[in-house]
Structures are given as structure tokens and as C-alpha cells.
Amino acid sequence: MIAVITREFVISNYIECGLWCSIGVGFIIAWFRYRLADAAVAAVTFLLFGVSDYIEAHTGAWWQPLPLLLLKGGCIAVFLVLLIRYSRDRQR
């Protein structure tokens, strides 16, 4: 099955790319300010997730090619780990 890449699809993926990269830059600022290791991990992960949306805009699907799917899945896994760590720290 070949993905149909519309203008709206490409634009929305560029917007998502900008959003995730902006969040990544915010975490870079937090890392420089507070020196939290999780902020550095979050920064890199959000930047990679933004890059994955840029790639998706050109491939037409988040599951193709396989390395793109693995990149997105890996980023989501890291987000979940960071969220769990954050929620556990907040409970203490």
C-alpha cells in the first residue's frame, strides 16, 4: 500500500516537527539551568521525535520505513519511562 501524501499532511508534519523540536529546546534550556539528567534525555528524545515527523512528511507514513517506526517507538518508550520517573519523584 502506497501512502498518499497531501499538502495538508506534509504541513501538519512540519508543524509537529516544529512543536516537538521547540519542546526539546525548552528541555535543553532546563538542562543548562538545573543540570537534570532527565532534562537532557528528554531534550534529545523530543528533538529526535521532531526529526521523525520531518521524515514522516517525506515518506507518507509513520510506520514506513521500518527504522522510522523503530525511532518513533523508541521515543515513545523513553517518554513513558521519563513520565513514570517524574510521577514517582512527585509522589515522594
PDB file of N, CA, C and O in Angstrom:
ATOM      1  N   MET A   1       0.834  -1.176   0.000  1.00  0.00           N
ATOM      2  CA  MET A   1       0.000   0.000   0.000  1.00  0.00           C
ATOM      3  C   MET A   1       0.885   1.248   0.000  1.00  0.00           C
ATOM      4  O   MET A   1       1.752   1.395   0.862  1.00  0.00           O
ATOM      5  N   ILE A   2       0.672   2.125  -0.945  1.00  0.00           N
ATOM      6  CA  ILE A   2       1.433   3.357  -1.056  1.00  0.00           C
ATOM      7  C   ILE A   2       0.651   4.471  -0.370  1.00  0.00           C
ATOM      8  O   ILE A   2      -0.542   4.651  -0.616  1.00  0.00           O
ATOM      9  N   ALA A   3       1.338   5.213   0.491  1.00  0.00           N
ATOM     10  CA  ALA A   3       0.690   6.307   1.211  1.00  0.00           C
ATOM     11  C   ALA A   3       0.478   7.486   0.278  1.00  0.00           C
ATOM     12  O   ALA A   3       1.327   7.792  -0.560  1.00  0.00           O
ATOM     13  N   VAL A   4      -0.660   8.143   0.431  1.00  0.00           N
ATOM     14  CA  VAL A   4      -0.948   9.344  -0.335  1.00  0.00           C
ATOM     15  C   VAL A   4      -0.502  10.542   0.498  1.00  0.00           C
ATOM     16  O   VAL A   4      -0.991  10.761   1.607  1.00  0.00           O
ATOM     17  N   ILE A   5       0.422  11.300  -0.047  1.00  0.00           N
ATOM     18  CA  ILE A   5       0.968  12.449   0.673  1.00  0.00           C
ATOM     19  C   ILE A   5       0.288  13.714   0.139  1.00  0.00           C
ATOM     20  O   ILE A   5       0.550  14.157  -0.980  1.00  0.00           O
ATOM     21  N   THR A   6      -0.587  14.277   0.965  1.00  0.00           N
ATOM     22  CA  THR A   6      -1.250  15.517   0.581  1.00  0.00           C
ATOM     23  C   THR A   6      -0.473  16.703   1.140  1.00  0.00           C
ATOM     24  O   THR A   6       0.387  16.552   2.009  1.00  0.00           O
ATOM     25  N   ARG A   7      -0.786  17.859   0.635  1.00  0.00           N
ATOM     26  CA  ARG A   7      -0.155  19.093   1.110  1.00  0.00           C
ATOM     27  C   ARG A   7      -0.446  19.296   2.599  1.00  0.00           C
ATOM     28  O   ARG A   7       0.432  19.700   3.362  1.00  0.00           O
ATOM     29  N   GLU A   8      -1.683  19.012   3.003  1.00  0.00           N
ATOM     30  CA  GLU A   8      -2.067  19.166   4.408  1.00  0.00           C
ATOM     31  C   GLU A   8      -1.284  18.213   5.304  1.00  0.00           C
ATOM     32  O   GLU A   8      -0.883  18.582   6.408  1.00  0.00           O
ATOM     33  N   PHE A   9      -1.068  16.996   4.834  1.00  0.00           N
ATOM     34  CA  PHE A   9      -0.297  16.008   5.592  1.00  0.00           C
ATOM     35  C   PHE A   9       1.132  16.505   5.816  1.00  0.00           C
ATOM     36  O   PHE A   9       1.659  16.423   6.925  1.00  0.00           O
ATOM     37  N   VAL A  10       1.737  17.009   4.775  1.00  0.00           N
ATOM     38  CA  VAL A  10       3.111  17.499   4.872  1.00  0.00           C
ATOM     39  C   VAL A  10       3.183  18.690   5.820  1.00  0.00           C
ATOM     40  O   VAL A  10       4.058  18.744   6.684  1.00  0.00           O
ATOM     41  N   ILE A  11       2.270  19.640   5.664  1.00  0.00           N
ATOM     42  CA  ILE A  11       2.271  20.828   6.518  1.00  0.00           C
ATOM     43  C   ILE A  11       2.059  20.447   7.977  1.00  0.00           C
ATOM     44  O   ILE A  11       2.741  20.966   8.861  1.00  0.00           O
ATOM     45  N   SER A  12       1.110  19.533   8.234  1.00  0.00           N
ATOM     46  CA  SER A  12       0.852  19.138   9.621  1.00  0.00           C
ATOM     47  C   SER A  12       2.067  18.447  10.230  1.00  0.00           C
ATOM     48  O   SER A  12       2.330  18.614  11.421  1.00  0.00           O
ATOM     49  N   ASN A  13       2.805  17.684   9.450  1.00  0.00           N
ATOM     50  CA  ASN A  13       4.005  17.038   9.971  1.00  0.00           C
ATOM     51  C   ASN A  13       5.118  18.046  10.219  1.00  0.00           C
ATOM     52  O   ASN A  13       5.889  17.892  11.166  1.00  0.00           O
ATOM     53  N   TYR A  14       5.213  19.071   9.387  1.00  0.00           N
ATOM     54  CA  TYR A  14       6.186  20.135   9.642  1.00  0.00           C
ATOM     55  C   TYR A  14       5.833  20.897  10.923  1.00  0.00           C
ATOM     56  O   TYR A  14       6.717  21.262  11.699  1.00  0.00           O
ATOM     57  N   ILE A  15       4.541  21.132  11.135  1.00  0.00           N
ATOM     58  CA  ILE A  15       4.103  21.805  12.363  1.00  0.00           C
ATOM     59  C   ILE A  15       4.445  20.943  13.574  1.00  0.00           C
ATOM     60  O   ILE A  15       4.961  21.447  14.572  1.00  0.00           O
ATOM     61  N   GLU A  16       4.159  19.642  13.486  1.00  0.00           N
ATOM     62  CA  GLU A  16       4.509  18.736  14.582  1.00  0.00           C
ATOM     63  C   GLU A  16       6.018  18.729  14.822  1.00  0.00           C
ATOM     64  O   GLU A  16       6.468  18.745  15.967  1.00  0.00           O
ATOM     65  N   CYS A  17       6.779  18.707  13.763  1.00  0.00           N
ATOM     66  CA  CYS A  17       8.241  18.732  13.877  1.00  0.00           C
ATOM     67  C   CYS A  17       8.673  19.971  14.648  1.00  0.00           C
ATOM     68  O   CYS A  17       9.507  19.887  15.549  1.00  0.00           O
ATOM     69  N   GLY A  18       8.109  21.112  14.298  1.00  0.00           N
ATOM     70  CA  GLY A  18       8.442  22.347  14.997  1.00  0.00           C
ATOM     71  C   GLY A  18       8.033  22.310  16.462  1.00  0.00           C
ATOM     72  O   GLY A  18       8.758  22.801  17.327  1.00  0.00           O
ATOM     73  N   LEU A  19       6.869  21.728  16.739  1.00  0.00           N
ATOM     74  CA  LEU A  19       6.393  21.632  18.114  1.00  0.00           C
ATOM     75  C   LEU A  19       7.330  20.783  18.957  1.00  0.00           C
ATOM     76  O   LEU A  19       7.767  21.210  20.026  1.00  0.00           O
ATOM     77  N   TRP A  20       7.643  19.572  18.475  1.00  0.00           N
ATOM     78  CA  TRP A  20       8.497  18.660  19.252  1.00  0.00           C
ATOM     79  C   TRP A  20       9.896  19.233  19.423  1.00  0.00           C
ATOM     80  O   TRP A  20      10.495  19.104  20.491  1.00  0.00           O
ATOM     81  N   CYS A  21      10.420  19.863  18.379  1.00  0.00           N
ATOM     82  CA  CYS A  21      11.762  20.451  18.482  1.00  0.00           C
ATOM     83  C   CYS A  21      11.761  21.643  19.440  1.00  0.00           C
ATOM     84  O   CYS A  21      12.737  21.855  20.160  1.00  0.00           O
ATOM     85  N   SER A  22      10.679  22.422  19.457  1.00  0.00           N
ATOM     86  CA  SER A  22      10.573  23.529  20.405  1.00  0.00           C
ATOM     87  C   SER A  22      10.553  23.024  21.842  1.00  0.00           C
ATOM     88  O   SER A  22      11.192  23.606  22.720  1.00  0.00           O
ATOM     89  N   ILE A  23       9.825  21.949  22.077  1.00  0.00           N
ATOM     90  CA  ILE A  23       9.810  21.346  23.412  1.00  0.00           C
ATOM     91  C   ILE A  23      11.207  20.841  23.759  1.00  0.00           C
ATOM     92  O   ILE A  23      11.659  20.982  24.895  1.00  0.00           O
ATOM     93  N   GLY A  24      11.882  20.255  22.786  1.00  0.00           N
ATOM     94  CA  GLY A  24      13.255  19.793  23.004  1.00  0.00           C
ATOM     95  C   GLY A  24      14.181  20.935  23.388  1.00  0.00           C
ATOM     96  O   GLY A  24      15.016  20.780  24.280  1.00  0.00           O
ATOM     97  N   VAL A  25      14.046  22.077  22.731  1.00  0.00           N
ATOM     98  CA  VAL A  25      14.862  23.248  23.062  1.00  0.00           C
ATOM     99  C   VAL A  25      14.540  23.718  24.484  1.00  0.00           C
ATOM    100  O   VAL A  25      15.436  24.123  25.225  1.00  0.00           O
ATOM    101  N   GLY A  26      13.267  23.663  24.860  1.00  0.00           N
ATOM    102  CA  GLY A  26      12.888  24.014  26.225  1.00  0.00           C
ATOM    103  C   GLY A  26      13.570  23.120  27.247  1.00  0.00           C
ATOM    104  O   GLY A  26      14.010  23.590  28.296  1.00  0.00           O
ATOM    105  N   PHE A  27      13.657  21.839  26.942  1.00  0.00           N
ATOM    106  CA  PHE A  27      14.348  20.919  27.847  1.00  0.00           C
ATOM    107  C   PHE A  27      15.862  21.160  27.854  1.00  0.00           C
ATOM    108  O   PHE A  27      16.517  20.945  28.874  1.00  0.00           O
ATOM    109  N   ILE A  28      16.416  21.599  26.732  1.00  0.00           N
ATOM    110  CA  ILE A  28      17.841  21.960  26.711  1.00  0.00           C
ATOM    111  C   ILE A  28      18.083  23.138  27.659  1.00  0.00           C
ATOM    112  O   ILE A  28      19.049  23.143  28.422  1.00  0.00           O
ATOM    113  N   ILE A  29      17.205  24.121  27.603  1.00  0.00           N
ATOM    114  CA  ILE A  29      17.315  25.274  28.500  1.00  0.00           C
ATOM    115  C   ILE A  29      17.204  24.818  29.951  1.00  0.00           C
ATOM    116  O   ILE A  29      17.973  25.264  30.802  1.00  0.00           O
ATOM    117  N   ALA A  30      16.248  23.927  30.237  1.00  0.00           N
ATOM    118  CA  ALA A  30      16.086  23.405  31.600  1.00  0.00           C
ATOM    119  C   ALA A  30      17.329  22.641  32.035  1.00  0.00           C
ATOM    120  O   ALA A  30      17.742  22.724  33.192  1.00  0.00           O
ATOM    121  N   TRP A  31      17.920  21.906  31.118  1.00  0.00           N
ATOM    122  CA  TRP A  31      19.127  21.149  31.465  1.00  0.00           C
ATOM    123  C   TRP A  31      20.273  22.092  31.824  1.00  0.00           C
ATOM    124  O   TRP A  31      20.968  21.883  32.819  1.00  0.00           O
ATOM    125  N   PHE A  32      20.467  23.135  31.008  1.00  0.00           N
ATOM    126  CA  PHE A  32      21.529  24.099  31.313  1.00  0.00           C
ATOM    127  C   PHE A  32      21.275  24.818  32.633  1.00  0.00           C
ATOM    128  O   PHE A  32      22.211  25.119  33.373  1.00  0.00           O
ATOM    129  N   ARG A  33      20.023  25.087  32.919  1.00  0.00           N
ATOM    130  CA  ARG A  33      19.684  25.842  34.123  1.00  0.00           C
ATOM    131  C   ARG A  33      19.767  24.991  35.382  1.00  0.00           C
ATOM    132  O   ARG A  33      20.297  25.441  36.398  1.00  0.00           O
ATOM    133  N   TYR A  34      19.243  23.753  35.328  1.00  0.00           N
ATOM    134  CA  TYR A  34      19.129  22.936  36.539  1.00  0.00           C
ATOM    135  C   TYR A  34      20.027  21.702  36.557  1.00  0.00           C
ATOM    136  O   TYR A  34      20.140  21.036  37.586  1.00  0.00           O
ATOM    137  N   ARG A  35      20.668  21.392  35.430  1.00  0.00           N
ATOM    138  CA  ARG A  35      21.563  20.234  35.327  1.00  0.00           C
ATOM    139  C   ARG A  35      20.876  18.918  35.711  1.00  0.00           C
ATOM    140  O   ARG A  35      21.455  18.090  36.415  1.00  0.00           O
ATOM    141  N   LEU A  36      19.664  18.737  35.253  1.00  0.00           N
ATOM    142  CA  LEU A  36      18.932  17.495  35.495  1.00  0.00           C
ATOM    143  C   LEU A  36      19.189  16.531  34.340  1.00  0.00           C
ATOM    144  O   LEU A  36      19.001  16.877  33.174  1.00  0.00           O
ATOM    145  N   ALA A  37      19.617  15.329  34.677  1.00  0.00           N
ATOM    146  CA  ALA A  37      19.919  14.338  33.638  1.00  0.00           C
ATOM    147  C   ALA A  37      18.666  14.009  32.825  1.00  0.00           C
ATOM    148  O   ALA A  37      18.742  13.830  31.610  1.00  0.00           O
ATOM    149  N   ASP A  38      17.518  13.931  33.495  1.00  0.00           N
ATOM    150  CA  ASP A  38      16.284  13.614  32.770  1.00  0.00           C
ATOM    151  C   ASP A  38      15.933  14.701  31.758  1.00  0.00           C
ATOM    152  O   ASP A  38      15.340  14.406  30.720  1.00  0.00           O
ATOM    153  N   ALA A  39      16.290  15.947  32.045  1.00  0.00           N
ATOM    154  CA  ALA A  39      16.031  17.030  31.094  1.00  0.00           C
ATOM    155  C   ALA A  39      16.876  16.845  29.835  1.00  0.00           C
ATOM    156  O   ALA A  39      16.403  17.107  28.729  1.00  0.00           O
ATOM    157  N   ALA A  40      18.101  16.404  29.992  1.00  0.00           N
ATOM    158  CA  ALA A  40      18.955  16.155  28.828  1.00  0.00           C
ATOM    159  C   ALA A  40      18.410  15.014  27.989  1.00  0.00           C
ATOM    160  O   ALA A  40      18.390  15.089  26.760  1.00  0.00           O
ATOM    161  N   VAL A  41      17.969  13.955  28.658  1.00  0.00           N
ATOM    162  CA  VAL A  41      17.386  12.810  27.940  1.00  0.00           C
ATOM    163  C   VAL A  41      16.114  13.241  27.223  1.00  0.00           C
ATOM    164  O   VAL A  41      15.898  12.879  26.066  1.00  0.00           O
ATOM    165  N   ALA A  42      15.272  14.010  27.904  1.00  0.00           N
ATOM    166  CA  ALA A  42      14.028  14.488  27.287  1.00  0.00           C
ATOM    167  C   ALA A  42      14.333  15.388  26.088  1.00  0.00           C
ATOM    168  O   ALA A  42      13.655  15.306  25.063  1.00  0.00           O
ATOM    169  N   ALA A  43      15.342  16.239  26.212  1.00  0.00           N
ATOM    170  CA  ALA A  43      15.699  17.140  25.105  1.00  0.00           C
ATOM    171  C   ALA A  43      16.074  16.356  23.860  1.00  0.00           C
ATOM    172  O   ALA A  43      15.558  16.617  22.774  1.00  0.00           O
ATOM    173  N   VAL A  44      16.957  15.411  24.018  1.00  0.00           N
ATOM    174  CA  VAL A  44      17.397  14.609  22.867  1.00  0.00           C
ATOM    175  C   VAL A  44      16.221  13.826  22.287  1.00  0.00           C
ATOM    176  O   VAL A  44      16.070  13.737  21.069  1.00  0.00           O
ATOM    177  N   THR A  45      15.398  13.264  23.154  1.00  0.00           N
ATOM    178  CA  THR A  45      14.277  12.445  22.685  1.00  0.00           C
ATOM    179  C   THR A  45      13.254  13.292  21.936  1.00  0.00           C
ATOM    180  O   THR A  45      12.764  12.878  20.885  1.00  0.00           O
ATOM    181  N   PHE A  46      12.925  14.468  22.460  1.00  0.00           N
ATOM    182  CA  PHE A  46      11.967  15.332  21.757  1.00  0.00           C
ATOM    183  C   PHE A  46      12.533  15.811  20.420  1.00  0.00           C
ATOM    184  O   PHE A  46      11.796  15.906  19.439  1.00  0.00           O
ATOM    185  N   LEU A  47      13.829  16.114  20.371  1.00  0.00           N
ATOM    186  CA  LEU A  47      14.430  16.515  19.097  1.00  0.00           C
ATOM    187  C   LEU A  47      14.383  15.371  18.086  1.00  0.00           C
ATOM    188  O   LEU A  47      14.087  15.592  16.912  1.00  0.00           O
ATOM    189  N   LEU A  48      14.672  14.158  18.535  1.00  0.00           N
ATOM    190  CA  LEU A  48      14.592  13.000  17.635  1.00  0.00           C
ATOM    191  C   LEU A  48      13.153  12.754  17.174  1.00  0.00           C
ATOM    192  O   LEU A  48      12.913  12.395  16.022  1.00  0.00           O
ATOM    193  N   PHE A  49      12.199  12.952  18.092  1.00  0.00           N
ATOM    194  CA  PHE A  49      10.797  12.768  17.719  1.00  0.00           C
ATOM    195  C   PHE A  49      10.393  13.812  16.671  1.00  0.00           C
ATOM    196  O   PHE A  49       9.618  13.519  15.760  1.00  0.00           O
ATOM    197  N   GLY A  50      10.924  15.025  16.808  1.00  0.00           N
ATOM    198  CA  GLY A  50      10.671  16.045  15.791  1.00  0.00           C
ATOM    199  C   GLY A  50      11.265  15.668  14.442  1.00  0.00           C
ATOM    200  O   GLY A  50      10.638  15.867  13.402  1.00  0.00           O
ATOM    201  N   VAL A  51      12.466  15.129  14.464  1.00  0.00           N
ATOM    202  CA  VAL A  51      13.099  14.668  13.222  1.00  0.00           C
ATOM    203  C   VAL A  51      12.272  13.548  12.590  1.00  0.00           C
ATOM    204  O   VAL A  51      12.162  13.467  11.367  1.00  0.00           O
ATOM    205  N   SER A  52      11.696  12.692  13.421  1.00  0.00           N
ATOM    206  CA  SER A  52      10.880  11.598  12.876  1.00  0.00           C
ATOM    207  C   SER A  52       9.644  12.138  12.151  1.00  0.00           C
ATOM    208  O   SER A  52       9.206  11.548  11.163  1.00  0.00           O
ATOM    209  N   ASP A  53       9.079  13.246  12.626  1.00  0.00           N
ATOM    210  CA  ASP A  53       7.949  13.842  11.912  1.00  0.00           C
ATOM    211  C   ASP A  53       8.389  14.484  10.602  1.00  0.00           C
ATOM    212  O   ASP A  53       7.643  14.468   9.623  1.00  0.00           O
ATOM    213  N   TYR A  54       9.577  15.040  10.577  1.00  0.00           N
ATOM    214  CA  TYR A  54      10.111  15.568   9.326  1.00  0.00           C
ATOM    215  C   TYR A  54      10.268  14.436   8.304  1.00  0.00           C
ATOM    216  O   TYR A  54       9.902  14.582   7.138  1.00  0.00           O
ATOM    217  N   ILE A  55      10.813  13.317   8.759  1.00  0.00           N
ATOM    218  CA  ILE A  55      10.973  12.162   7.865  1.00  0.00           C
ATOM    219  C   ILE A  55       9.614  11.650   7.417  1.00  0.00           C
ATOM    220  O   ILE A  55       9.421  11.305   6.252  1.00  0.00           O
ATOM    221  N   GLU A  56       8.666  11.604   8.361  1.00  0.00           N
ATOM    222  CA  GLU A  56       7.314  11.134   8.040  1.00  0.00           C
ATOM    223  C   GLU A  56       6.662  11.989   6.960  1.00  0.00           C
ATOM    224  O   GLU A  56       5.916  11.473   6.128  1.00  0.00           O
ATOM    225  N   ALA A  57       6.938  13.289   6.969  1.00  0.00           N
ATOM    226  CA  ALA A  57       6.375  14.178   5.956  1.00  0.00           C
ATOM    227  C   ALA A  57       6.823  13.775   4.553  1.00  0.00           C
ATOM    228  O   ALA A  57       6.128  14.040   3.571  1.00  0.00           O
ATOM    229  N   HIS A  58       7.978  13.137   4.467  1.00  0.00           N
ATOM    230  CA  HIS A  58       8.504  12.744   3.155  1.00  0.00           C
ATOM    231  C   HIS A  58       8.210  11.298   2.787  1.00  0.00           C
ATOM    232  O   HIS A  58       8.195  10.949   1.607  1.00  0.00           O
ATOM    233  N   THR A  59       7.973  10.450   3.793  1.00  0.00           N
ATOM    234  CA  THR A  59       7.689   9.043   3.495  1.00  0.00           C
ATOM    235  C   THR A  59       6.195   8.780   3.382  1.00  0.00           C
ATOM    236  O   THR A  59       5.777   7.834   2.715  1.00  0.00           O
ATOM    237  N   GLY A  60       5.390   9.617   4.032  1.00  0.00           N
ATOM    238  CA  GLY A  60       3.943   9.469   3.930  1.00  0.00           C
ATOM    239  C   GLY A  60       3.316   8.591   4.986  1.00  0.00           C
ATOM    240  O   GLY A  60       2.093   8.458   5.019  1.00  0.00           O
ATOM    241  N   ALA A  61       4.102   7.991   5.845  1.00  0.00           N
ATOM    242  CA  ALA A  61       3.546   7.112   6.874  1.00  0.00           C
ATOM    243  C   ALA A  61       4.512   7.010   8.039  1.00  0.00           C
ATOM    244  O   ALA A  61       5.729   7.062   7.856  1.00  0.00           O
ATOM    245  N   TRP A  62       3.962   6.863   9.242  1.00  0.00           N
ATOM    246  CA  TRP A  62       4.821   6.769  10.422  1.00  0.00           C
ATOM    247  C   TRP A  62       5.391   5.376  10.593  1.00  0.00           C
ATOM    248  O   TRP A  62       6.328   5.204  11.373  1.00  0.00           O
ATOM    249  N   TRP A  63       4.876   4.384   9.909  1.00  0.00           N
ATOM    250  CA  TRP A  63       5.335   3.010  10.064  1.00  0.00           C
ATOM    251  C   TRP A  63       6.260   2.573   8.931  1.00  0.00           C
ATOM    252  O   TRP A  63       6.751   1.444   8.945  1.00  0.00           O
ATOM    253  N   GLN A  64       6.504   3.428   7.965  1.00  0.00           N
ATOM    254  CA  GLN A  64       7.365   3.096   6.843  1.00  0.00           C
ATOM    255  C   GLN A  64       8.420   4.184   6.688  1.00  0.00           C
ATOM    256  O   GLN A  64       8.051   5.356   6.753  1.00  0.00           O
ATOM    257  N   PRO A  65       9.628   3.907   6.501  1.00  0.00           N
ATOM    258  CA  PRO A  65      10.311   2.613   6.547  1.00  0.00           C
ATOM    259  C   PRO A  65      10.441   2.128   7.995  1.00  0.00           C
ATOM    260  O   PRO A  65      10.171   2.868   8.941  1.00  0.00           O
ATOM    261  N   LEU A  66      10.856   0.889   8.139  1.00  0.00           N
ATOM    262  CA  LEU A  66      10.953   0.275   9.458  1.00  0.00           C
ATOM    263  C   LEU A  66      11.814   1.078  10.436  1.00  0.00           C
ATOM    264  O   LEU A  66      11.428   1.190  11.599  1.00  0.00           O
ATOM    265  N   PRO A  67      12.961   1.644  10.033  1.00  0.00           N
ATOM    266  CA  PRO A  67      13.733   2.445  11.001  1.00  0.00           C
ATOM    267  C   PRO A  67      12.950   3.639  11.566  1.00  0.00           C
ATOM    268  O   PRO A  67      13.167   4.034  12.711  1.00  0.00           O
ATOM    269  N   LEU A  68      12.044   4.211  10.770  1.00  0.00           N
ATOM    270  CA  LEU A  68      11.214   5.306  11.263  1.00  0.00           C
ATOM    271  C   LEU A  68      10.261   4.809  12.343  1.00  0.00           C
ATOM    272  O   LEU A  68      10.084   5.468  13.368  1.00  0.00           O
ATOM    273  N   LEU A  69       9.660   3.672  12.124  1.00  0.00           N
ATOM    274  CA  LEU A  69       8.783   3.068  13.127  1.00  0.00           C
ATOM    275  C   LEU A  69       9.555   2.780  14.405  1.00  0.00           C
ATOM    276  O   LEU A  69       9.058   3.048  15.499  1.00  0.00           O
ATOM    277  N   LEU A  70      10.756   2.241  14.286  1.00  0.00           N
ATOM    278  CA  LEU A  70      11.576   1.946  15.458  1.00  0.00           C
ATOM    279  C   LEU A  70      11.984   3.224  16.184  1.00  0.00           C
ATOM    280  O   LEU A  70      12.016   3.249  17.415  1.00  0.00           O
ATOM    281  N   LEU A  71      12.296   4.284  15.441  1.00  0.00           N
ATOM    282  CA  LEU A  71      12.647   5.562  16.045  1.00  0.00           C
ATOM    283  C   LEU A  71      11.473   6.124  16.837  1.00  0.00           C
ATOM    284  O   LEU A  71      11.636   6.538  17.984  1.00  0.00           O
ATOM    285  N   LYS A  72      10.291   6.138  16.225  1.00  0.00           N
ATOM    286  CA  LYS A  72       9.112   6.649  16.916  1.00  0.00           C
ATOM    287  C   LYS A  72       8.778   5.796  18.134  1.00  0.00           C
ATOM    288  O   LYS A  72       8.466   6.329  19.199  1.00  0.00           O
ATOM    289  N   GLY A  73       8.840   4.490  17.985  1.00  0.00           N
ATOM    290  CA  GLY A  73       8.564   3.600  19.110  1.00  0.00           C
ATOM    291  C   GLY A  73       9.555   3.775  20.244  1.00  0.00           C
ATOM    292  O   GLY A  73       9.173   3.766  21.414  1.00  0.00           O
ATOM    293  N   GLY A  74      10.824   3.934  19.905  1.00  0.00           N
ATOM    294  CA  GLY A  74      11.850   4.167  20.919  1.00  0.00           C
ATOM    295  C   GLY A  74      11.634   5.473  21.652  1.00  0.00           C
ATOM    296  O   GLY A  74      11.797   5.537  22.870  1.00  0.00           O
ATOM    297  N   CYS A  75      11.267   6.519  20.920  1.00  0.00           N
ATOM    298  CA  CYS A  75      11.000   7.808  21.554  1.00  0.00           C
ATOM    299  C   CYS A  75       9.818   7.701  22.510  1.00  0.00           C
ATOM    300  O   CYS A  75       9.872   8.225  23.623  1.00  0.00           O
ATOM    301  N   ILE A  76       8.768   7.035  22.092  1.00  0.00           N
ATOM    302  CA  ILE A  76       7.593   6.880  22.950  1.00  0.00           C
ATOM    303  C   ILE A  76       7.952   6.080  24.195  1.00  0.00           C
ATOM    304  O   ILE A  76       7.474   6.392  25.286  1.00  0.00           O
ATOM    305  N   ALA A  77       8.781   5.060  24.048  1.00  0.00           N
ATOM    306  CA  ALA A  77       9.207   4.279  25.210  1.00  0.00           C
ATOM    307  C   ALA A  77       9.983   5.150  26.199  1.00  0.00           C
ATOM    308  O   ALA A  77       9.774   5.054  27.408  1.00  0.00           O
ATOM    309  N   VAL A  78      10.871   5.993  25.692  1.00  0.00           N
ATOM    310  CA  VAL A  78      11.634   6.889  26.568  1.00  0.00           C
ATOM    311  C   VAL A  78      10.694   7.893  27.238  1.00  0.00           C
ATOM    312  O   VAL A  78      10.848   8.191  28.423  1.00  0.00           O
ATOM    313  N   PHE A  79       9.719   8.417  26.485  1.00  0.00           N
ATOM    314  CA  PHE A  79       8.748   9.338  27.083  1.00  0.00           C
ATOM    315  C   PHE A  79       8.011   8.669  28.244  1.00  0.00           C
ATOM    316  O   PHE A  79       7.802   9.285  29.289  1.00  0.00           O
ATOM    317  N   LEU A  80       7.622   7.421  28.060  1.00  0.00           N
ATOM    318  CA  LEU A  80       6.915   6.703  29.128  1.00  0.00           C
ATOM    319  C   LEU A  80       7.798   6.510  30.355  1.00  0.00           C
ATOM    320  O   LEU A  80       7.345   6.692  31.485  1.00  0.00           O
ATOM    321  N   VAL A  81       9.047   6.145  30.136  1.00  0.00           N
ATOM    322  CA  VAL A  81       9.974   5.966  31.259  1.00  0.00           C
ATOM    323  C   VAL A  81      10.161   7.294  32.000  1.00  0.00           C
ATOM    324  O   VAL A  81      10.144   7.325  33.230  1.00  0.00           O
ATOM    325  N   LEU A  82      10.339   8.382  31.260  1.00  0.00           N
ATOM    326  CA  LEU A  82      10.509   9.686  31.891  1.00  0.00           C
ATOM    327  C   LEU A  82       9.251  10.097  32.658  1.00  0.00           C
ATOM    328  O   LEU A  82       9.342  10.666  33.746  1.00  0.00           O
ATOM    329  N   LEU A  83       8.094   9.812  32.096  1.00  0.00           N
ATOM    330  CA  LEU A  83       6.842  10.145  32.776  1.00  0.00           C
ATOM    331  C   LEU A  83       6.697   9.355  34.075  1.00  0.00           C
ATOM    332  O   LEU A  83       6.292   9.907  35.098  1.00  0.00           O
ATOM    333  N   ILE A  84       7.023   8.083  34.035  1.00  0.00           N
ATOM    334  CA  ILE A  84       6.950   7.251  35.247  1.00  0.00           C
ATOM    335  C   ILE A  84       7.928   7.769  36.297  1.00  0.00           C
ATOM    336  O   ILE A  84       7.572   7.889  37.469  1.00  0.00           O
ATOM    337  N   ARG A  85       9.147   8.074  35.890  1.00  0.00           N
ATOM    338  CA  ARG A  85      10.141   8.607  36.834  1.00  0.00           C
ATOM    339  C   ARG A  85       9.670   9.924  37.437  1.00  0.00           C
ATOM    340  O   ARG A  85       9.813  10.150  38.639  1.00  0.00           O
ATOM    341  N   TYR A  86       9.110  10.786  36.602  1.00  0.00           N
ATOM    342  CA  TYR A  86       8.620  12.071  37.081  1.00  0.00           C
ATOM    343  C   TYR A  86       7.475  11.883  38.086  1.00  0.00           C
ATOM    344  O   TYR A  86       7.458  12.527  39.135  1.00  0.00           O
ATOM    345  N   SER A  87       6.531  11.012  37.768  1.00  0.00           N
ATOM    346  CA  SER A  87       5.396  10.815  38.671  1.00  0.00           C
ATOM    347  C   SER A  87       5.849  10.183  39.985  1.00  0.00           C
ATOM    348  O   SER A  87       5.301  10.509  41.038  1.00  0.00           O
ATOM    349  N   ARG A  88       6.822   9.301  39.947  1.00  0.00           N
ATOM    350  CA  ARG A  88       7.349   8.715  41.189  1.00  0.00           C
ATOM    351  C   ARG A  88       8.076   9.756  42.024  1.00  0.00           C
ATOM    352  O   ARG A  88       7.941   9.772  43.248  1.00  0.00           O
ATOM    353  N   ASP A  89       8.844  10.627  41.379  1.00  0.00           N
ATOM    354  CA  ASP A  89       9.528  11.697  42.101  1.00  0.00           C
ATOM    355  C   ASP A  89       8.545  12.676  42.732  1.00  0.00           C
ATOM    356  O   ASP A  89       8.787  13.182  43.828  1.00  0.00           O
ATOM    357  N   ARG A  90       7.449  12.939  42.050  1.00  0.00           N
ATOM    358  CA  ARG A  90       6.432  13.867  42.575  1.00  0.00           C
ATOM    359  C   ARG A  90       5.711  13.288  43.787  1.00  0.00           C
ATOM    360  O   ARG A  90       5.260  14.034  44.656  1.00  0.00           O
ATOM    361  N   GLN A  91       5.602  11.976  43.851  1.00  0.00           N
ATOM    362  CA  GLN A  91       4.910  11.340  44.976  1.00  0.00           C
ATOM    363  C   GLN A  91       5.758  11.350  46.242  1.00  0.00           C
ATOM    364  O   GLN A  91       5.222  11.220  47.343  1.00  0.00           O
ATOM    365  N   ARG A  92       7.054  11.499  46.104  1.00  0.00           N
ATOM    366  CA  ARG A  92       7.939  11.486  47.281  1.00  0.00           C
ATOM    367  C   ARG A  92       7.900  12.768  48.027  1.00  0.00           C
ATOM    368  O   ARG A  92       8.586  12.915  49.038  1.00  0.00           O
TER     369      ARG A  92
END
